């Protein structure tokens, strides 16, 4: 009798442990997914604003993109005649303002003929470390160049190391000059700038 009771107790114990273990490893209850954020709409092709934006691509190239509204074209027709816009030639006028800040009357410039369908253009300046501004306009017979919109002003970066020396990071040449200046008896000679740093260290006496 005792053995039967013991067997039943062990059986219930094993069953209890089994169900407890299954409860521990059971996957958590499914949670509702968070509400999805609606995707933004496609970027519009135009914004209804007369504007030209000038950007720097590299030391030698600029990039401009623009938009002209129908209202601006209508304005040209009202000022210069109904067929003025159709008979005009679209054009970019690129001002170099490096030596003439904001002086558009005396700043040198060059012009680029573009197409009516264009809304952006790469501009080759070949002038690093120079400041530019671009007018989007049209050439109208009997009136000349008419500015429609003017861009922001940008400066191209230099195409060589800066002439400004950070006192905390002087070039190697300056370090060697300082050693010879403050310690003329130093046996450290001017290094060969084409050799490796390991060789350079090895030449010091």
N, C-alpha and C positions, 0 to 999 in steps of 0.2 A: 504493500500500500504506500509506503513511504517513497519507494522508488518511482511509482506512478505519479505521485504528486510532484516529486522533484523534476521528473521529465516534463510535466505540463508547465511548471514554472519556467524551466529553461526554454521551452518552446515559445511561450508568451514573451519571454525576454528577448529571444532572437528576433521574433516578429516585430516587437517594438523597436529594437535597434534598427531593423531593416527599414521600417517606415520613417523613422527619424532621419536616417542617412539619406533616403530619397528626398525628403523634404529639404535637407541642407543643400543638395546638389541640383535641385530643381531650378530651372531658369526663372529669373525674376518676372513678375507680372509685366505684361507689355504696357508701356507708357504711351500716351498719345503723342504723335509727332508734333513738333512746334509748327506754328503757322508759317508758311513760306512767304518770304518777302517778294512782292511782285517785281519782276525784272523791269529795269528801266526801258523806256521806249527807245527806238533807234534815234541816233543823233540826227537832228534835222540837217538837211543839205544847206539851208540858208537860215539866217537869223533876222532878216529884214533890217539890216543896219549897214550903212555905208562906212566901210572900214578897210584899212590895209594894215597888216601886221608884218613887221620885219624881224627876222631871226638870224642868228649867226650859226652857220654850219661848221666852219673851220676858219683858220687864218686867211683863207683865200676866197671863200665862197659865202654868200648870203642866201637866205631863202625868204620869199615874201608870198603871202596869200591874202586874198581880198574878197570883198563882196560889194557889189553895186546894186542898189534897188532900182526899180522902175521909176520911182519918184526922182532919183538923181538924173536919169536919162531924160525924163520929162522936163526937168529944170533946164538942161542943156538946150532942148528944143525951144523952150520959151525964151531963153536969153539970146540964142544965136540963129534962130530960124527952125522951121519945122523939120527940115531935112538935115540939120546940122549933125545930129548924132549918126545918122546913116552914112553921111559923107566924111565923117571924122575917122582918124586912125588912132587906135588905142596905143598907149606908150607908157613906159616907165622912165622916169627921170631920177637918176641916182646921184645924190649930192655927197661929196666928200667934205665933211665938216671938221676934219682933224685940226686944221690951222685956222678955221673960220667957224667957231662955235655959234650956232644959231644964225649965222649970217648967210642966208640963202641967196642974197643978191650977188655976193662976191665969191661964194664957194664954188670950186670947180665941179662940174657934173658931166655925166654922159647919159645917153638915152638908149633905150632898148625898145624896138618895135615888137609888139606882142599881138595876139589874136583876140578877137571879140569873145571867143569861147573860153579863153584861159582864165583861171581864177587863182593861179599860183605860178611862181617862176623861180628858178635858181639863177643867181646873179654872180658872175665871176668878177671879182674886183682885183685879185692878185695883190692886195695891199694889207699885210698883217699890221696889227696895232694901229688901226685907223678907224675913224668914226664916220658913220654913214646914216643917211636918211633917204627915203624913197617917196616920190610923188607918183601916184597913179593918175594919169591924165589922158587927154586925147588931143590930137593935132587937128585943128579945124582950119580949113582954107580961109584966108583973109583975117584970121584971128590968132593963129599960132597955137602954142601949147597952152592948154587950159587944165589947171589942176583940179582933180575931182576929190581926191582924199590924200592925206599925208600920213606917213607911217610914224612910228616911234623911232627913236634914235638908238643905234647900237654901235658897239666898238668890237672890232675883230681882235682876237688874242694875238700875241706875238708868236712867231715861229722859231724862236730860239730861247735859250735860258734867260731869265730875268736879269737885268742889270742891278737890281736891288739885292743887297746882301743882308741876310738876317744875321745879326751879331751872335746869335746863339748857334748858328749853323754856317760858319764861314767855309769857303772852299778850301781844298787842300793846299793850293798855292799860297793862300793867306797864312795858313799855319806855318808853312816852311819859312815864309818871309818873316813872321814874328819871331821864330826861333833864331834866325840869323841876325835879326835886328837887336834883340835883347841879349844875345849871347854870341858875340862875334867869334869867340874861340871854339864854338861848337864844331865838332867834326862831321856833323850831319850835312851832307851836301844836297844840292837840289836834285830831286829824283827825276828819273826818266818817266814821263807821264804815260808812256805806252807799255809799261811793265805792270805785272800784277801786284796786288797789295802784299802777297806773301813774299815776293822777290824784293819789294820795297822795304819791308821790315828786315829782310836779310842783309840789305846793304848798309843798314845803320851800324855804326861802330860803337 
